[in-house]
Amino acid sequence: MSMTRHFISFKDLSRDEYFEVMNLAAALKAERRNGNYLHQHFRGRSLGMIFNKNSTRTRVSFECGITELGGHAVVLSEGQTQFSRGEPISHSARVLSRYLAAIVIRTFAQSQLDDLARYGAIPIINALTDEGHPCQVLTDIFTAIEKFPGEPLEKIKMAWIGDGNNMANSWAEAAGVLGFPLTLACPEGYQPDPRILAEAQRANPQVRLVVDPREAAAGAWAINTDVWASMGQEGEQAQREKAFKGIYVVDSALMAQAAPGAIFMHCLPAHIGEEVTGEVLESPASAIFDEAENRLHAQKGLMKFLIP
């Protein structure tokens, strides 16, 4: 019997396995563009989707991906389940494992995913937690490889500008696993998880943390950012504006610091005029809609890899 594989953090797969997933994604994307939408990998099977945070791209891309792989998505929110009435995760995980082929979950605490994996017997896929957003970073790396065909990933210099949030954590983990150069520019007090950052730097000395966005952007092939206040942090918006405003914003001047042909990435939704200007969002360098589409393809590759 094969061991159950999870995708809770970016460290859950090896470098070679990521390239296998991205090769699957590329093949599925090409087939879909040629009119072959439906595969039968999940024929007759159901996958659970638990959403405790609002979602557009994650919800739609996963649900469409499950359907296009021949399966059925069972979509739940915490308020619709016995989770909200205090049923132990150890019980729910074992029950759901007898119905479902996998669980995709978008929630707050990383510990909830760890407990589902500990007590369940099916793959658990992190569709976003407060600690990490590995599916988005997988997609962004897949998108960067598409944008720079023929270039080894180890040569593609990535820059992160802004909050040291769940995206920044997953970028650091990804650089540690895959070996590409990454510079994160974050203000004091809003830096990535120090444990995650230190582990990534041990694995890859090219992972750097700086304060000046211009230092991160210099020579970068891809510049990535996110909102200043993530979901659940809306009450900190005014405080965060004081730390970020006018400095941690991707504008044309910052993009000019990057390498020729550099791309701009954002997981969306964007707050135009805060972390990025409308000029950059709508520029030829912007890859935001390619990223959004690639959520579907990368996650299909991931699900096909994880779920036998």
C-alpha positions in Angstrom: 0.0 0.0 0.0 1.5 3.4 -1.0 2.1 6.1 1.6 -0.4 9.0 1.6 1.2 12.2 0.2 0.1 15.6 1.2 0.7 19.2 0.0 0.6 21.2 3.2 3.8 23.2 2.8 6.1 23.6 -0.2 8.6 21.2 1.5 6.3 18.2 1.0 7.6 17.4 -2.4 11.2 17.1 -3.7 12.7 19.1 -6.5 12.3 16.3 -9.0 8.7 15.8 -8.0 7.9 19.5 -8.6 9.2 19.2 -12.1 7.1 16.0 -12.6 4.0 18.0 -11.4 4.8 20.9 -13.7 5.3 18.6 -16.7 1.9 17.1 -15.9 0.5 20.6 -15.7 2.0 21.6 -19.1 0.7 18.5 -20.8 -2.8 18.9 -19.4 -2.8 22.6 -20.4 -1.8 21.7 -23.9 -4.5 19.1 -24.2 -7.1 21.4 -22.9 -6.2 24.1 -25.4 -6.7 21.4 -28.1 -10.2 20.7 -26.9 -9.5 17.8 -24.6 -11.0 19.0 -21.3 -12.0 15.7 -19.7 -9.8 13.0 -18.3 -11.0 10.1 -16.2 -8.3 10.0 -13.5 -11.0 10.6 -10.8 -13.9 8.9 -12.5 -16.6 8.0 -10.0 -14.7 9.7 -7.1 -15.3 12.7 -5.0 -12.9 15.3 -3.6 -13.7 17.5 -0.6 -13.2 21.2 -0.6 -13.4 23.0 2.7 -13.5 26.8 2.5 -13.3 28.9 5.7 -12.0 31.9 3.8 -13.5 33.7 0.8 -12.2 32.7 -2.5 -12.6 33.2 -6.3 -9.6 31.8 -8.1 -8.9 29.0 -5.7 -12.5 27.8 -5.5 -13.2 28.0 -9.2 -9.8 26.6 -10.3 -10.0 23.6 -8.0 -13.6 22.8 -8.7 -13.1 23.0 -12.5 -9.9 21.0 -12.2 -11.6 18.2 -10.3 -14.4 18.1 -12.9 -12.0 18.1 -15.8 -10.1 15.1 -14.2 -13.4 13.2 -14.1 -14.3 13.7 -10.4 -16.9 15.5 -8.3 -16.2 18.3 -5.9 -18.0 18.3 -2.6 -17.8 21.9 -1.4 -18.2 22.7 2.3 -17.7 25.6 4.6 -17.0 25.2 8.3 -20.4 26.5 9.2 -22.0 23.8 7.2 -20.2 21.0 9.0 -19.9 19.6 12.5 -16.5 21.3 12.7 -18.4 24.4 13.8 -20.1 22.5 16.6 -16.8 21.2 18.1 -16.5 17.8 16.5 -12.8 16.7 17.0 -10.8 16.9 13.8 -9.5 13.4 14.6 -13.1 12.1 14.1 -13.9 14.2 11.1 -10.6 13.3 9.3 -11.3 9.6 9.7 -14.9 9.9 8.6 -14.1 12.0 5.5 -11.3 9.7 4.5 -14.0 7.0 4.0 -15.9 9.1 1.6 -13.4 11.2 -0.3 -10.3 10.8 -2.4 -8.7 14.0 -1.0 -9.4 17.2 0.8 -8.6 20.7 -0.4 -8.8 23.2 2.4 -8.6 27.0 2.6 -8.5 28.1 6.2 -6.7 30.1 8.9 -4.6 27.8 11.1 -1.9 25.5 9.6 -2.5 23.2 12.5 -5.9 22.2 11.1 -4.3 20.8 8.0 -1.6 19.0 10.1 -4.4 17.4 12.2 -6.4 16.3 9.1 -3.2 14.7 7.7 -2.3 13.1 11.1 -5.7 11.4 11.6 -6.9 10.9 8.0 -5.9 8.5 5.3 -6.2 10.7 2.2 -4.1 13.5 0.7 -4.6 17.0 2.2 -3.9 20.0 -0.1 -3.3 23.4 1.3 -5.4 25.9 -0.6 -4.2 28.7 1.7 -3.6 29.2 5.4 -2.2 32.1 7.4 1.2 30.4 7.2 1.5 29.4 3.6 0.0 29.5 0.1 2.0 26.8 -1.7 -0.5 26.3 -4.6 -0.1 29.9 -5.6 3.7 29.8 -5.5 3.7 26.5 -7.4 1.6 28.3 -10.1 3.9 31.3 -10.1 6.9 29.2 -10.7 5.2 27.3 -13.4 4.2 30.7 -15.0 7.8 32.0 -14.7 9.2 28.9 -16.5 6.6 29.4 -19.3 7.6 33.1 -19.6 11.4 32.2 -19.9 11.4 29.1 -22.1 14.6 27.2 -22.2 16.1 29.0 -19.1 16.9 26.8 -16.1 14.9 27.7 -13.0 18.1 28.2 -11.0 18.8 31.2 -13.3 15.4 32.9 -12.8 15.9 35.5 -10.1 12.8 36.2 -8.1 11.9 39.2 -6.0 9.2 39.6 -3.4 8.1 43.1 -2.4 5.9 43.9 0.6 4.4 42.0 3.5 6.2 38.9 4.9 2.9 37.0 4.7 1.9 33.5 3.8 3.0 34.1 0.2 6.4 35.3 1.3 6.7 32.2 3.5 5.9 29.8 0.6 8.3 31.7 -1.7 11.1 31.2 0.8 10.2 27.5 1.2 10.1 27.1 -2.6 13.5 28.7 -3.1 14.9 26.4 -0.4 13.6 23.3 -2.3 14.2 24.4 -5.9 17.4 26.4 -5.6 16.5 29.6 -7.4 17.7 33.0 -6.2 15.1 34.9 -4.2 15.3 38.3 -2.5 12.5 39.4 -0.2 12.1 43.1 0.6 9.9 43.6 3.7 9.6 46.4 6.3 10.8 45.9 9.8 8.1 44.2 11.8 6.4 42.6 8.8 9.0 40.0 7.8 8.5 36.3 7.0 8.3 33.6 9.6 11.9 33.5 11.0 11.9 29.8 11.3 10.8 29.3 7.7 13.3 31.9 6.4 16.2 30.4 8.4 15.5 26.9 7.1 15.3 28.2 3.5 18.5 30.1 3.8 20.3 27.0 5.2 19.1 25.0 2.1 19.8 27.9 -0.4 22.2 30.7 0.4 20.7 32.7 -2.4 17.6 33.4 -0.3 18.0 37.0 1.1 15.9 39.3 3.2 16.4 43.0 2.7 14.5 46.2 3.6 14.9 48.2 0.4 12.6 47.1 -2.5 15.1 48.5 -5.0 17.7 46.1 -3.8 15.3 43.2 -4.3 14.2 44.4 -7.7 17.7 44.9 -9.0 18.3 42.4 -11.8 15.2 40.4 -11.0 13.5 38.4 -13.7 10.1 38.3 -11.9 8.8 40.8 -9.3 6.0 39.6 -7.1 3.8 41.3 -4.5 0.6 41.0 -2.5 -1.8 43.3 -0.6 -0.5 45.0 2.5 -3.2 43.5 4.8 -4.2 39.9 4.1 -7.6 38.4 5.0 -8.1 38.6 8.7 -5.8 41.6 9.0 -8.2 44.3 7.7 -8.2 45.9 11.2 -4.5 46.6 10.7 -4.9 48.4 7.4 -4.2 51.9 8.7 -1.2 50.8 10.8 0.2 48.8 7.8 -0.2 51.8 5.5 2.3 53.7 7.6 4.9 51.0 7.2 4.3 50.3 3.5 2.9 53.4 1.8 5.1 55.0 -0.8 7.9 52.5 -0.4 6.6 49.0 -0.9 4.8 49.7 -4.1 5.6 48.1 -7.5 5.5 51.0 -9.9 7.2 51.7 -13.3 10.3 53.0 -11.5 10.7 49.8 -9.5 10.1 47.6 -12.6 12.9 49.6 -14.3 15.3 48.2 -11.8 14.6 44.7 -12.9 16.2 42.7 -15.7 15.2 43.5 -19.3 12.0 41.5 -20.1 11.1 41.0 -16.4 7.6 40.1 -15.5 5.2 41.3 -12.8 3.2 38.8 -10.7 0.4 39.1 -8.2 -1.9 36.5 -6.8 -4.9 38.9 -6.9 -7.1 40.5 -6.0 -4.9 43.6 -6.1 -5.4 47.0 -4.3 -4.5 49.3 -7.1 -2.6 52.3 -5.9 -1.3 50.5 -2.8 1.1 47.6 -3.4 1.0 48.1 -7.2 0.1 50.8 -9.7 -2.5 50.4 -12.4 0.1 51.2 -15.0 2.2 48.1 -13.9 -0.9 45.8 -13.6 -2.0 46.6 -17.2 1.5 46.7 -18.7 2.9 44.2 -21.1 5.1 42.9 -18.3 2.1 41.9 -16.2 1.5 38.1 -16.0 -1.4 38.3 -13.6 -4.0 36.7 -15.8 -1.6 34.0 -17.0 -1.0 33.2 -13.3 -4.8 33.1 -12.7 -5.3 30.6 -15.6 -2.3 28.5 -14.5 -3.9 27.9 -11.1 -6.1 25.5 -12.9 -3.4 23.7 -14.8 -0.8 23.5 -11.9 -3.4 22.2 -9.5 -4.6 19.6 -11.9 -1.0 18.4 -12.3 -0.6 18.4 -8.5 -3.9 16.5 -7.9 -3.0 13.9 -10.5 0.4 13.5 -8.9 -0.8 13.2 -5.3 -4.0 11.2 -5.7 -3.6 7.6 -7.0 
